[in-house]
Amino acid sequence: MADVRGIDPRGPRFAASITAVLLLIATLLALLGGSTAHTDAGFGWLSPLGGGMFIVPMQGWVLPFTPVGMRVLDPGFLAVLVIALLFLWGVVSPRTAPWSVLYRRAIQPRLAPPTDLEDPRPPRFAQGVGLFVTTIGLVLHVLGVPLALPIAAALAFMAAFLNAVFGLCLGCQLWLLLQRVGLVGRTA
């Protein structure tokens, strides 16, 4: 196994703090956008088996009938897309990710050296979990599934919030569980 250098555990927690704030804003934007739009009074066509057509009042979600271009331009979608791209950056190149660089240059020099270091693989895996959750929300939103975007953003927010406030990294815990059963982090 390659030698895994340790990282300051305060760095991912700092990144989770910023990510939680961004995800809270994205969740609110998604809740105010087209993903939750609901019509109370609309009209649809009903064709009974007997033949005649009737116009009847219809209730339902607006999102499935919204053009894809409008779904993509929804402010909540754009905010979650930016966050998903930040998650992707954190997976592909964690050392150059914006929150990592900000922490190392502006915050870490002002702190005492860390008492212990942690394996960088679980926090990187957690970034991948965040990417997965937000990507599912984005794809389902584009496909017209109501509430998918705010639910995905809220789930990612809860995970980031738990990490930022309590130091509980759900993605890291998932990594450890998968490592215990032998699916990730195997030694050669």
TORPA-529210 format. One record per atom (N, C-alpha, C, O): residue number from 1; atom name; x, y, z; residue in three letters; chain. Coordinates in steps of 0.1 Angstrom, whole numbers. Atoms other than C-alpha are relative to their C-alpha. Last residue first. Layout:
// residues N
NUM,CA,X,Y,Z,ALA,A
...
END
This chain:
// residues 188
188,N,-4,9,10,ALA,A
188,CA,-19,-49,-11,ALA,A
188,C,5,-13,5,ALA,A
188,O,9,-22,-3,ALA,A
187,N,-15,0,1,THR,A
187,CA,-39,-32,16,THR,A
187,C,4,-10,-10,THR,A
187,O,-2,-20,-12,THR,A
186,N,-7,12,-2,ARG,A
186,CA,-76,-26,11,ARG,A
186,C,15,2,-1,ARG,A
186,O,20,10,-9,ARG,A
185,N,-11,-2,-9,GLY,A
185,CA,-90,9,15,GLY,A
185,C,8,-13,3,GLY,A
185,O,14,-14,13,GLY,A
184,N,-9,-11,3,VAL,A
184,CA,-124,1,1,VAL,A
184,C,12,-1,9,VAL,A
184,O,12,-7,20,VAL,A
183,N,3,-6,13,LEU,A
183,CA,-148,-29,-1,LEU,A
183,C,9,11,-4,LEU,A
183,O,11,14,-16,LEU,A
182,N,-10,3,10,GLY,A
182,CA,-133,-50,28,GLY,A
182,C,-3,6,-14,GLY,A
182,O,4,1,-24,GLY,A
181,N,5,11,8,VAL,A
181,CA,-163,-51,51,VAL,A
181,C,10,-4,-11,VAL,A
181,O,7,-13,-19,VAL,A
180,N,1,11,-9,ARG,A
180,CA,-144,-29,76,ARG,A
180,C,-5,-12,-7,ARG,A
180,O,-1,-24,-4,ARG,A
179,N,-13,6,-2,GLN,A
179,CA,-134,-6,48,GLN,A
179,C,0,-12,9,GLN,A
179,O,7,-22,7,GLN,A
178,N,-4,7,13,LEU,A
178,CA,-170,-1,37,LEU,A
178,C,14,-6,2,LEU,A
178,O,17,-16,-4,LEU,A
177,N,8,12,1,LEU,A
177,CA,-179,8,73,LEU,A
177,C,4,-8,-12,LEU,A
177,O,5,-21,-11,LEU,A
176,N,-5,10,-10,LEU,A
176,CA,-149,31,76,LEU,A
176,C,-8,-12,0,LEU,A
176,O,-3,-23,2,LEU,A
175,N,-13,5,4,TRP,A
175,CA,-158,49,44,TRP,A
175,C,5,-11,9,TRP,A
175,O,9,-22,5,TRP,A
174,N,4,10,11,LEU,A
174,CA,-195,52,55,LEU,A
174,C,13,-6,-5,LEU,A
174,O,13,-18,-8,LEU,A
173,N,5,12,-7,GLN,A
173,CA,-182,69,87,GLN,A
173,C,-4,-11,-10,GLN,A
173,O,-2,-23,-7,GLN,A
172,N,-12,7,-6,CYS,A
172,CA,-161,92,66,CYS,A
172,C,-4,-12,7,CYS,A
172,O,2,-23,7,CYS,A
171,N,-8,6,11,GLY,A
171,CA,-191,101,45,GLY,A
171,C,12,-8,5,GLY,A
171,O,15,-19,0,GLY,A
170,N,7,12,4,LEU,A
170,CA,-211,108,77,LEU,A
170,C,7,-8,-12,LEU,A
170,O,7,-20,-12,LEU,A
169,N,0,1,15,CYS,A
169,CA,-185,131,90,CYS,A
169,C,-6,-12,-4,CYS,A
169,O,-1,-23,-2,CYS,A
168,N,4,13,5,LEU,A
168,CA,-193,139,126,LEU,A
168,C,-1,0,-15,LEU,A
168,O,-11,6,-21,LEU,A
167,N,-12,8,5,GLY,A
167,CA,-172,169,137,GLY,A
167,C,-4,-14,-4,GLY,A
167,O,5,-23,-4,GLY,A
166,N,-3,10,-10,PHE,A
166,CA,-202,183,157,PHE,A
166,C,12,-9,-4,PHE,A
166,O,16,-17,4,PHE,A
165,N,4,-3,-13,VAL,A
165,CA,-208,216,140,VAL,A
165,C,5,-10,10,VAL,A
165,O,10,-7,21,VAL,A
164,N,-4,-13,-5,ALA,A
164,CA,-191,214,107,ALA,A
164,C,-2,3,14,ALA,A
164,O,7,8,21,ALA,A
163,N,-14,0,0,ASN,A
163,CA,-195,176,102,ASN,A
163,C,6,14,5,ASN,A
163,O,15,14,13,ASN,A
162,N,-5,9,-10,LEU,A
162,CA,-231,176,112,LEU,A
162,C,15,0,1,LEU,A
162,O,21,-1,12,LEU,A
161,N,3,-6,-13,PHE,A
161,CA,-238,206,91,PHE,A
161,C,5,-8,11,PHE,A
161,O,11,-3,21,PHE,A
160,N,-11,-11,-2,ALA,A
160,CA,-221,191,60,ALA,A
160,C,-2,7,14,ALA,A
160,O,8,10,20,ALA,A
159,N,-13,7,-2,ALA,A
159,CA,-243,159,64,ALA,A
159,C,11,11,2,ALA,A
159,O,20,9,11,ALA,A
158,N,0,6,-13,MET,A
158,CA,-275,180,69,MET,A
158,C,14,-7,3,MET,A
158,O,19,-7,14,MET,A
157,N,-1,-10,-11,PHE,A
157,CA,-267,202,40,PHE,A
157,C,1,-6,14,PHE,A
157,O,10,-3,22,PHE,A
156,N,-14,-4,0,ALA,A
156,CA,-262,172,17,ALA,A
156,C,3,11,10,ALA,A
156,O,13,10,17,ALA,A
155,N,-7,11,-5,LEU,A
155,CA,-296,159,27,LEU,A
155,C,15,3,0,LEU,A
155,O,22,0,10,LEU,A
154,N,2,0,-14,ALA,A
154,CA,-311,194,22,ALA,A
154,C,7,-12,7,ALA,A
154,O,13,-11,18,ALA,A
153,N,-8,-11,-6,ALA,A
153,CA,-296,198,-12,ALA,A
153,C,-1,-1,15,ALA,A
153,O,8,2,22,ALA,A
152,N,-14,4,2,ALA,A
152,CA,-309,163,-23,ALA,A
152,C,8,11,7,ALA,A
152,O,18,8,14,ALA,A
151,N,-2,11,-9,ILE,A
151,CA,-344,171,-9,ILE,A
151,C,15,-4,0,ILE,A
151,O,21,-6,10,ILE,A
150,N,-1,-5,-14,PRO,A
150,CA,-344,206,-25,PRO,A
150,C,2,-12,10,PRO,A
150,O,9,-9,20,PRO,A
149,N,-11,-9,-2,LEU,A
149,CA,-335,191,-59,LEU,A
149,C,1,5,14,LEU,A
149,O,11,4,20,LEU,A
148,N,-13,7,0,ALA,A
148,CA,-358,161,-59,ALA,A
148,C,11,9,4,ALA,A
148,O,20,5,11,ALA,A
147,N,-6,0,-14,LEU,A
147,CA,-389,182,-48,LEU,A
147,C,14,-8,0,LEU,A
147,O,20,-8,11,LEU,A
146,N,2,-11,-10,PRO,A
146,CA,-407,175,-81,PRO,A
146,C,7,-3,13,PRO,A
146,O,8,-15,17,PRO,A
145,N,5,6,-12,VAL,A
145,CA,-391,150,-106,VAL,A
145,C,-2,11,11,VAL,A
145,O,8,17,15,VAL,A
144,N,13,-5,-4,GLY,A
144,CA,-389,168,-139,GLY,A
144,C,-6,-6,12,GLY,A
144,O,-18,-5,14,GLY,A
143,N,10,10,5,LEU,A
143,CA,-360,149,-156,LEU,A
143,C,-14,4,5,LEU,A
143,O,-24,-2,0,LEU,A
142,N,0,-2,14,VAL,A
142,CA,-338,180,-150,VAL,A
142,C,-10,-9,-6,VAL,A
142,O,-17,-6,-16,VAL,A
141,N,7,-13,2,HIS,A
141,CA,-347,179,-113,HIS,A
141,C,-1,2,-15,HIS,A
141,O,-12,6,-20,HIS,A
140,N,14,2,-2,LEU,A
140,CA,-339,141,-112,LEU,A
140,C,-7,13,-2,LEU,A
140,O,-19,13,-7,LEU,A
139,N,6,8,11,VAL,A
139,CA,-305,148,-127,VAL,A
139,C,-15,-2,1,VAL,A
139,O,-22,0,-9,VAL,A
138,N,0,-8,12,LEU,A
138,CA,-297,177,-103,LEU,A
138,C,-6,-8,-12,LEU,A
138,O,-14,-3,-19,LEU,A
137,N,10,-10,-1,GLY,A
137,CA,-308,157,-72,GLY,A
137,C,-1,9,-13,GLY,A
137,O,-12,12,-18,GLY,A
136,N,13,6,1,ILE,A
136,CA,-288,127,-82,ILE,A
136,C,-11,10,0,ILE,A
136,O,-21,10,-8,ILE,A
135,N,2,4,14,THR,A
135,CA,-258,149,-88,THR,A
135,C,-13,-7,-2,THR,A
135,O,-20,-4,-12,THR,A
134,N,4,-12,8,THR,A
134,CA,-262,165,-54,THR,A
134,C,-2,-3,-14,THR,A
134,O,-11,3,-21,THR,A
133,N,13,-5,-5,VAL,A
133,CA,-262,131,-36,VAL,A
133,C,-5,12,-8,VAL,A
133,O,-16,12,-13,VAL,A
132,N,10,9,4,PHE,A
132,CA,-233,117,-57,PHE,A
132,C,-14,5,4,PHE,A
132,O,-23,5,-5,PHE,A
131,N,1,-1,15,LEU,A
131,CA,-211,148,-53,LEU,A
131,C,-11,-9,-4,LEU,A
131,O,-19,-5,-13,LEU,A
130,N,7,-13,2,GLY,A
130,CA,-217,148,-15,GLY,A
130,C,-3,2,-15,GLY,A
130,O,-13,7,-19,GLY,A
129,N,14,2,-4,VAL,A
129,CA,-208,111,-14,VAL,A
129,C,-8,12,-2,VAL,A
129,O,-19,12,-7,VAL,A
128,N,6,8,10,GLY,A
128,CA,-176,119,-34,GLY,A
128,C,-15,-3,3,GLY,A
128,O,-23,-3,-6,GLY,A
127,N,2,-9,11,GLN,A
127,CA,-167,146,-10,GLN,A
127,C,-7,-7,-11,GLN,A
127,O,-16,-1,-18,GLN,A
126,N,11,-7,-4,ALA,A
126,CA,-171,120,18,ALA,A
126,C,-4,11,-11,ALA,A
126,O,-15,14,-13,ALA,A
125,N,12,8,3,PHE,A
125,CA,-147,98,-1,PHE,A
125,C,-13,7,4,PHE,A
125,O,-23,6,-4,PHE,A
124,N,1,-1,15,ARG,A
124,CA,-121,126,0,ARG,A
124,C,-12,-9,-4,ARG,A
124,O,-20,-4,-13,ARG,A
123,N,6,-13,3,PRO,A
123,CA,-128,130,38,PRO,A
123,C,-2,1,-16,PRO,A
123,O,-11,7,-20,PRO,A
122,N,14,-1,-4,PRO,A
122,CA,-123,92,42,PRO,A
122,C,-6,14,-3,PRO,A
122,O,-17,14,-8,PRO,A
121,N,9,7,8,ARG,A
121,CA,-91,91,21,ARG,A
121,C,-14,1,4,ARG,A
121,O,-23,3,-4,ARG,A
120,N,7,-9,9,PRO,A
120,CA,-71,119,38,PRO,A
120,C,-11,-8,-9,PRO,A
120,O,-19,-1,-15,PRO,A
119,N,-1,6,14,ASP,A
119,CA,-61,96,67,ASP,A
119,C,-8,9,-9,ASP,A
119,O,-20,12,-6,ASP,A
118,N,10,11,4,GLU,A
118,CA,-60,118,98,GLU,A
118,C,3,-4,-14,GLU,A
118,O,9,3,-22,GLU,A
117,N,4,-1,14,LEU,A
117,CA,-33,138,116,LEU,A
117,C,-9,-11,-3,LEU,A
117,O,-9,-22,3,LEU,A
116,N,0,12,8,ASP,A
116,CA,-28,143,153,ASP,A
116,C,-5,2,-14,ASP,A
116,O,-12,12,-17,ASP,A
115,N,-5,10,-9,THR,A
115,CA,-21,172,177,THR,A
115,C,1,-14,-7,THR,A
115,O,10,-22,-3,THR,A
114,N,10,10,-4,PRO,A
114,CA,-26,197,149,PRO,A
114,C,7,-10,9,PRO,A
114,O,19,-14,7,PRO,A
113,N,-1,12,8,PRO,A
113,CA,-1,226,149,PRO,A
113,C,-10,-11,5,PRO,A
113,O,-13,-11,17,PRO,A
112,N,-11,9,-5,ALA,A
112,CA,-14,256,168,ALA,A
112,C,0,-12,-9,ALA,A
112,O,-10,-16,-16,ALA,A
111,N,3,10,-10,LEU,A
111,CA,-36,278,147,LEU,A
111,C,12,-7,4,LEU,A
111,O,23,-7,-2,LEU,A
110,N,3,-7,-12,ARG,A
110,CA,-29,311,128,ARG,A
110,C,-4,-10,12,ARG,A
110,O,-6,-5,23,ARG,A
109,N,-12,-7,-6,PRO,A
109,CA,-10,294,100,PRO,A
109,C,-3,7,13,PRO,A
109,O,6,9,21,PRO,A
108,N,-9,9,-6,GLN,A
108,CA,-40,270,95,GLN,A
108,C,12,7,6,GLN,A
108,O,17,3,17,GLN,A
107,N,4,5,-14,ILE,A
107,CA,-65,297,88,ILE,A
107,C,10,-8,7,ILE,A
107,O,14,-5,18,ILE,A
106,N,5,-10,-9,ALA,A
106,CA,-54,318,58,ALA,A
106,C,-3,-4,14,ALA,A
106,O,-1,4,24,ALA,A
105,N,-7,-13,1,ARG,A
105,CA,-31,298,36,ARG,A
105,C,-5,10,10,ARG,A
105,O,3,18,14,ARG,A
104,N,-15,1,-2,ARG,A
104,CA,-40,262,45,ARG,A
104,C,7,13,-1,ARG,A
104,O,17,15,6,ARG,A
103,N,-4,4,-13,TYR,A
103,CA,-77,269,50,TYR,A
103,C,15,0,2,TYR,A
103,O,20,5,12,TYR,A
102,N,3,-11,-9,LEU,A
102,CA,-81,289,19,LEU,A
102,C,4,-4,14,LEU,A
102,O,9,4,21,LEU,A
101,N,-11,-11,2,VAL,A
101,CA,-63,263,-2,VAL,A
101,C,-3,11,10,VAL,A
101,O,7,16,16,VAL,A
100,N,-12,6,-5,SER,A
100,CA,-86,235,12,SER,A
100,C,11,11,-1,SER,A
100,O,19,12,9,SER,A
99,N,1,-1,-14,TRP,A
99,CA,-117,256,7,TRP,A
99,C,13,-6,7,TRP,A
99,O,17,-1,17,TRP,A
98,N,0,-13,-6,PRO,A
98,CA,-108,263,-29,PRO,A
98,C,0,1,15,PRO,A
98,O,7,8,21,PRO,A
97,N,14,-4,-2,ALA,A
97,CA,-99,227,-39,ALA,A
97,C,0,14,7,ALA,A
97,O,8,16,16,ALA,A
96,N,2,-12,7,THR,A
96,CA,-62,225,-49,THR,A
96,C,-15,5,1,THR,A
96,O,-18,16,-4,THR,A
95,N,-10,-10,-5,ARG,A
95,CA,-52,199,-23,ARG,A
95,C,-2,13,-7,ARG,A
95,O,2,24,-1,ARG,A
94,N,3,-6,-13,PRO,A
94,CA,-84,179,-28,PRO,A
94,C,10,11,4,PRO,A
94,O,6,20,11,PRO,A
93,N,-12,-7,-4,SER,A
93,CA,-78,174,-66,SER,A
93,C,-2,7,14,SER,A
93,O,-3,19,14,SER,A
92,N,-10,2,10,VAL,A
92,CA,-104,150,-82,VAL,A
92,C,14,6,5,VAL,A
92,O,24,0,3,VAL,A
91,N,-2,14,3,VAL,A
91,CA,-127,145,-52,VAL,A
91,C,13,-1,-9,VAL,A
91,O,21,-9,-6,VAL,A
90,N,-5,6,-12,GLY,A
90,CA,-126,181,-39,GLY,A
90,C,3,-15,-1,GLY,A
90,O,12,-20,6,GLY,A
89,N,-14,-5,-2,TRP,A
89,CA,-130,194,-74,TRP,A
89,C,6,-6,12,TRP,A
89,O,18,-10,12,TRP,A
88,N,-8,7,10,LEU,A
88,CA,-161,172,-79,LEU,A
88,C,15,4,1,LEU,A
88,O,24,-4,1,LEU,A
87,N,-2,14,-5,PHE,A
87,CA,-175,185,-46,PHE,A
87,C,9,-8,-10,PHE,A
87,O,18,-15,-5,PHE,A
86,N,-9,-2,-11,LEU,A
86,CA,-170,221,-59,LEU,A
86,C,3,-14,7,LEU,A
86,O,15,-17,10,LEU,A
85,N,-13,-2,6,LEU,A
85,CA,-187,211,-91,LEU,A
85,C,11,2,10,LEU,A
85,O,22,-3,8,LEU,A
84,N,-4,13,5,ALA,A
84,CA,-216,197,-71,ALA,A
84,C,13,1,-7,ALA,A
84,O,22,-8,-6,ALA,A
83,N,-5,8,-11,ILE,A
83,CA,-217,230,-52,ILE,A
83,C,4,-14,-4,ILE,A
83,O,14,-19,1,ILE,A
82,N,-13,-6,-5,VAL,A
82,CA,-219,250,-84,VAL,A
82,C,6,-8,11,VAL,A
82,O,18,-11,12,VAL,A
81,N,-10,4,10,LEU,A
81,CA,-247,227,-97,LEU,A
81,C,14,5,4,LEU,A
81,O,24,-2,3,LEU,A
80,N,-4,14,-3,VAL,A
80,CA,-266,231,-64,VAL,A
80,C,10,-5,-11,VAL,A
80,O,19,-13,-7,VAL,A
79,N,-7,0,-13,ALA,A
79,CA,-266,269,-69,ALA,A
79,C,5,-14,3,ALA,A
79,O,17,-16,7,ALA,A
78,N,-13,-6,3,LEU,A
78,CA,-276,266,-106,LEU,A
78,C,9,0,13,LEU,A
78,O,21,-3,12,LEU,A
77,N,-8,9,8,PHE,A
77,CA,-304,243,-98,PHE,A
77,C,14,5,-2,PHE,A
77,O,23,-3,0,PHE,A
76,N,-3,11,-9,GLY,A
76,CA,-317,265,-70,GLY,A
76,C,9,-10,-7,GLY,A
76,O,18,-15,-2,GLY,A
75,N,-11,-3,-9,PRO,A
75,CA,-315,295,-93,PRO,A
75,C,4,-11,9,PRO,A
75,O,16,-12,12,PRO,A
74,N,6,-2,-13,ASP,A
74,CA,-337,277,-120,ASP,A
74,C,12,4,10,ASP,A
74,O,22,-3,10,ASP,A
73,N,-3,-14,-4,LEU,A
73,CA,-319,281,-153,LEU,A
73,C,-6,4,13,LEU,A
73,O,-4,15,18,LEU,A
72,N,-14,-2,-1,VAL,A
72,CA,-317,243,-158,VAL,A
72,C,4,14,4,VAL,A
72,O,14,16,11,VAL,A
71,N,-4,7,-12,ARG,A
71,CA,-354,239,-151,ARG,A
71,C,15,2,2,ARG,A
71,O,19,3,14,ARG,A
70,N,4,-8,-12,MET,A
70,CA,-362,267,-176,MET,A
70,C,4,-8,13,MET,A
70,O,7,-1,23,MET,A
69,N,-8,-13,-1,GLY,A
69,CA,-342,250,-203,GLY,A
69,C,-4,8,12,GLY,A
69,O,5,14,18,GLY,A
68,N,-13,4,-6,VAL,A
68,CA,-359,216,-195,VAL,A
68,C,9,13,1,VAL,A
68,O,16,14,11,VAL,A
67,N,-11,4,10,PRO,A
67,CA,-393,231,-203,PRO,A
67,C,13,-2,7,PRO,A
67,O,16,4,17,PRO,A
66,N,-9,-11,2,THR,A
66,CA,-417,231,-173,THR,A
66,C,10,-5,-10,THR,A
66,O,16,-16,-9,THR,A
65,N,5,-7,12,PHE,A
65,CA,-445,205,-175,PHE,A
65,C,9,12,-4,PHE,A
65,O,6,19,-14,PHE,A
64,N,-1,9,11,PRO,A
64,CA,-429,181,-150,PRO,A
64,C,-4,6,-14,PRO,A
64,O,-1,1,-24,PRO,A
63,N,-13,4,5,LEU,A
63,CA,-422,210,-127,LEU,A
63,C,0,-9,-12,LEU,A
63,O,8,-7,-22,LEU,A
62,N,-3,-8,12,VAL,A
62,CA,-457,224,-124,VAL,A
62,C,13,-5,-6,VAL,A
62,O,14,-5,-19,VAL,A
61,N,-13,-6,0,TRP,A
61,CA,-468,198,-98,TRP,A
61,C,2,7,-14,TRP,A
61,O,-2,2,-24,TRP,A
60,N,-12,8,2,GLY,A
60,CA,-505,190,-96,GLY,A
60,C,12,8,0,GLY,A
60,O,12,21,2,GLY,A
59,N,-10,-5,-9,GLN,A
59,CA,-541,200,-95,GLN,A
59,C,12,-9,-2,GLN,A
59,O,11,-20,-5,GLN,A
58,N,-11,9,-2,MET,A
58,CA,-566,197,-124,MET,A
58,C,10,6,11,MET,A
58,O,13,18,10,MET,A
57,N,-10,-6,-8,PRO,A
57,CA,-600,212,-130,PRO,A
57,C,11,-10,4,PRO,A
57,O,8,-22,6,PRO,A
56,N,2,1,-14,VAL,A
56,CA,-619,193,-157,VAL,A
56,C,11,7,7,VAL,A
56,O,22,9,2,VAL,A
55,N,-10,-8,-6,ILE,A
55,CA,-624,198,-194,ILE,A
55,C,-3,0,15,ILE,A
55,O,-14,3,19,ILE,A
54,N,5,-10,-10,PHE,A
54,CA,-644,169,-208,PHE,A
54,C,12,8,5,PHE,A
54,O,23,3,7,PHE,A
53,N,-11,-7,-7,MET,A
53,CA,-639,148,-239,MET,A
53,C,-6,10,9,MET,A
53,O,-15,18,6,MET,A
52,N,0,-14,-1,GLY,A
52,CA,-666,123,-250,GLY,A
52,C,12,6,7,GLY,A
52,O,18,-1,16,GLY,A
51,N,-3,-8,12,GLY,A
51,CA,-658,87,-259,GLY,A
51,C,1,15,2,GLY,A
51,O,11,20,-3,GLY,A
50,N,11,-1,9,GLY,A
50,CA,-673,62,-235,GLY,A
50,C,2,9,-12,GLY,A
50,O,-6,8,-21,GLY,A
49,N,0,11,10,LEU,A
49,CA,-639,53,-221,LEU,A
49,C,-12,1,-9,LEU,A
49,O,-11,-4,-20,LEU,A
48,N,6,13,-5,PRO,A
48,CA,-639,87,-204,PRO,A
48,C,0,-10,-11,PRO,A
48,O,1,-7,-23,PRO,A
47,N,7,7,11,SER,A
47,CA,-615,113,-219,SER,A
47,C,-5,-13,6,SER,A
47,O,2,-22,8,SER,A
46,N,4,13,-5,LEU,A
46,CA,-604,139,-193,LEU,A
46,C,-8,-7,-11,LEU,A
46,O,-18,-2,-16,LEU,A
45,N,10,7,8,TRP,A
45,CA,-586,170,-205,TRP,A
45,C,-2,-14,6,TRP,A
45,O,8,-21,10,TRP,A
44,N,-5,11,8,GLY,A
44,CA,-568,192,-181,GLY,A
44,C,-11,-7,-8,GLY,A
44,O,-23,-4,-5,GLY,A
43,N,10,8,7,PHE,A
43,CA,-574,226,-165,PHE,A
43,C,7,-11,-8,PHE,A
43,O,17,-9,-14,PHE,A
42,N,-3,2,14,GLY,A
42,CA,-555,244,-139,GLY,A
42,C,-10,-8,-7,GLY,A
42,O,-20,-12,0,GLY,A
41,N,10,-1,10,ALA,A
41,CA,-562,257,-105,ALA,A
41,C,5,-1,-14,ALA,A
41,O,11,9,-19,ALA,A
40,N,13,3,-7,ASP,A
40,CA,-541,248,-75,ASP,A
40,C,-12,0,-10,ASP,A
40,O,-21,-7,-8,ASP,A
39,N,12,-7,5,THR,A
39,CA,-508,245,-93,THR,A
39,C,-13,-4,7,THR,A
39,O,-15,-16,10,THR,A
38,N,12,9,0,HIS,A
38,CA,-477,235,-74,HIS,A
38,C,-12,9,-5,HIS,A
38,O,-13,20,-1,HIS,A
37,N,12,-6,5,ALA,A
37,CA,-442,249,-77,ALA,A
37,C,-12,-9,-2,ALA,A
37,O,-10,-20,-8,ALA,A
36,N,11,2,-10,THR,A
36,CA,-418,230,-55,THR,A
36,C,-13,7,-5,THR,A
36,O,-23,7,2,THR,A
35,N,1,13,-5,SER,A
35,CA,-391,224,-81,SER,A
35,C,-11,-3,9,SER,A
35,O,-16,-14,10,SER,A
34,N,10,8,7,GLY,A
34,CA,-398,256,-98,GLY,A
34,C,-1,-14,5,GLY,A
34,O,-11,-20,2,GLY,A
33,N,0,1,14,GLY,A
33,CA,-379,277,-73,GLY,A
33,C,-11,-9,-6,GLY,A
33,O,-21,-12,1,GLY,A
32,N,8,-11,5,LEU,A
32,CA,-385,288,-37,LEU,A
32,C,-1,-1,-15,LEU,A
32,O,-9,7,-21,LEU,A
31,N,13,0,-6,LEU,A
31,CA,-375,254,-22,LEU,A
31,C,-9,11,-6,LEU,A
31,O,-21,10,-7,LEU,A
30,N,7,11,7,ALA,A
30,CA,-345,252,-46,ALA,A
30,C,-15,-1,5,ALA,A
30,O,-24,-4,-2,ALA,A
29,N,3,-4,14,LEU,A
29,CA,-334,287,-35,LEU,A
29,C,-7,-11,-7,LEU,A
29,O,-17,-8,-15,LEU,A
28,N,10,-11,0,LEU,A
28,CA,-337,277,2,LEU,A
28,C,-4,4,-14,LEU,A
28,O,-16,6,-18,LEU,A
27,N,13,6,-4,THR,A
27,CA,-318,245,-4,THR,A
27,C,-11,10,0,THR,A
27,O,-22,7,-5,THR,A
26,N,5,8,12,ALA,A
26,CA,-291,263,-23,ALA,A
26,C,-13,-7,3,ALA,A
26,O,-22,-7,-5,ALA,A
25,N,5,-9,10,ILE,A
25,CA,-287,288,6,ILE,A
25,C,-6,-7,-12,ILE,A
25,O,-16,-3,-17,ILE,A
24,N,12,-6,-6,LEU,A
24,CA,-284,260,31,LEU,A
24,C,-6,10,-10,LEU,A
24,O,-19,10,-12,LEU,A
23,N,11,9,2,LEU,A
23,CA,-260,242,8,LEU,A
23,C,-13,5,6,LEU,A
23,O,-24,2,1,LEU,A
22,N,4,0,14,LEU,A
22,CA,-237,272,6,LEU,A
22,C,-12,-9,-3,LEU,A
22,O,-21,-6,-10,LEU,A
21,N,6,-13,3,VAL,A
21,CA,-237,276,44,VAL,A
21,C,-5,1,-14,VAL,A
21,O,-16,5,-17,VAL,A
20,N,13,0,-6,ALA,A
20,CA,-230,239,48,ALA,A
20,C,-8,13,-2,ALA,A
20,O,-20,13,-5,ALA,A
19,N,9,8,8,THR,A
19,CA,-202,240,23,THR,A
19,C,-14,0,6,THR,A
19,O,-24,0,-2,THR,A
18,N,3,-9,11,ILE,A
18,CA,-185,268,42,ILE,A
18,C,-10,-7,-9,ILE,A
18,O,-20,-1,-14,ILE,A
17,N,7,-12,-5,SER,A
17,CA,-187,248,74,SER,A
17,C,-4,9,-11,SER,A
17,O,-15,14,-12,SER,A
16,N,14,4,-3,ALA,A
16,CA,-178,215,57,ALA,A
16,C,-8,12,5,ALA,A
16,O,-20,13,2,ALA,A
15,N,7,1,13,ALA,A
15,CA,-146,231,43,ALA,A
15,C,-15,-3,2,ALA,A
15,O,-23,2,-5,ALA,A
14,N,1,-13,5,PHE,A
14,CA,-136,241,79,PHE,A
14,C,-7,0,-14,PHE,A
14,O,-16,9,-16,PHE,A
13,N,11,-6,-8,ARG,A
13,CA,-143,206,90,ARG,A
13,C,-2,14,-3,ARG,A
13,O,-14,19,-4,ARG,A
12,N,13,5,5,PRO,A
12,CA,-122,192,62,PRO,A
12,C,-12,6,7,PRO,A
12,O,-23,8,2,PRO,A
11,N,2,-4,13,GLY,A
11,CA,-93,214,73,GLY,A
11,C,-13,-4,-6,GLY,A
11,O,-21,4,-11,GLY,A
10,N,8,-13,0,ARG,A
10,CA,-96,208,110,ARG,A
10,C,-3,5,-14,ARG,A
10,O,-13,13,-15,ARG,A
9,N,15,2,0,PRO,A
9,CA,-86,172,105,PRO,A
9,C,-8,12,1,PRO,A
9,O,-20,11,-1,PRO,A
8,N,5,-7,-11,ASP,A
8,CA,-50,183,95,ASP,A
8,C,-16,-2,0,ASP,A
8,O,-22,2,-9,ASP,A
7,N,4,-14,2,ILE,A
7,CA,-40,158,69,ILE,A
7,C,-5,5,13,ILE,A
7,O,-9,-3,22,ILE,A
6,N,11,-5,-7,GLY,A
6,CA,-20,125,71,GLY,A
6,C,-3,15,-3,GLY,A
6,O,5,22,-7,GLY,A
5,N,-4,-11,-9,ARG,A
5,CA,2,111,45,ARG,A
5,C,-13,5,6,ARG,A
5,O,-24,5,1,ARG,A
4,N,10,-10,-1,VAL,A
4,CA,-8,77,31,VAL,A
4,C,4,11,10,VAL,A
4,O,4,8,22,VAL,A
3,N,0,-7,-13,ASP,A
3,CA,22,56,22,ASP,A
3,C,-10,11,-1,ASP,A
3,O,-9,20,-9,ASP,A
2,N,-8,-13,0,ALA,A
2,CA,13,35,-8,ALA,A
2,C,-2,7,14,ALA,A
2,O,-12,6,21,ALA,A
1,N,9,-12,0,MET,A
1,CA,0,0,0,MET,A
1,C,9,12,0,MET,A
1,O,19,13,7,MET,A
END
